[in-house]
Amino acid sequence: MSPVSIKEEVRRALAEDIGTGDVTTTLIPATTKITATIICRETAILCGTSWFNEVFHQLDADIAIDWAKADGDLVPANQIICTLYGLARPLLSGERTALNFLQTLSGTATIAHRYASAVKGLPVRILDTRKTLPGLRQAQKYAVRCGGGHNHRHGLYDGILIKENHILAAGSITAAIARARIANSNLPVEIEVENLNELQQALAAGADILLLDNFDTPSLREAVRISQQRAKLEASGGITLKNIRQVAETGVDYISVGALTKDIRAVDLSIRFTPEAF
């Protein structure tokens, strides 16, 4: 992740929350200092420490932050993961924004870890998709990597993915792939196919990757047999933790899962201030 991107994402988040100023913290004397601890209430993969740090550094660069864990670490339930010390006003103003980043990205990393663990030992990669939270795509894709997953294309600019409507507009699978090669010869060409007949057409046209859309398990096995490694195969659609290992065992190269970034549940984190600090 680019430090510049993190700074900008944090700047926008703080502006959204604090606006013209935190009117509640004016109740606290400006010189009051406090110690705070962040506790992870459930087993999770930690992610988002750079965003968390940046929140407080933008509010007060003198705030001290001591991490007991790093991004990508497995954190047991009810463990202290971080301690902070500094002026009360900026710590209280930034706590919600900082926790929002940390719990969201840790949630993404944790679900990615569960999917990656479900296919452990098999030669398949779990991929994310573009189904990300607006404004947090690169952050969530970083979180997927922290959880043991891999990134698909980052956007519409770094990989060609020809879908049904693209094929209809181009006239055919063969025409779509040919035009993609001419327009962007340096990019890999992936095309979505919905049945084995379309798979044969895409292979003949020289696609690099075939997205097997909602293929059942027998069809996935047959696709692997037919392709004979002439193209990489990506299974997609209807993938859950219950069936992902079965899908992986068919021999596909990739499995893309929108739920890694779309259906996330924030990790349960809490912040506690020491009584004597007040």
Buried (B, 14 or more C-beta within 10 A) or exposed (E): BEEEEBBEBBEEBBEEBBEEEBEEBEEBEEEBEBBBBBBBEBEBBBBBBBBBBBBBBBBBEEBEBEBBBEBBBEBEEEBBBBBBBBBBBBBBBBBEBBBBBBBBBBBBBBBBBBBBEBBEEBEBBBBBBBBBEEEBBBBBBBBBBBBBBBBBBBEEEEBBBBEEEBBEEBEEBBEBBBBBBEEEEEBBBBBBBBEBEBBBBBBEBEBBBBBBBEBEEEBBBBBBEEBEEBBBBBBBBEBEEEEBBEBBBBBBBBBBBBBBBBEBEBBBBEBEBEEEEE
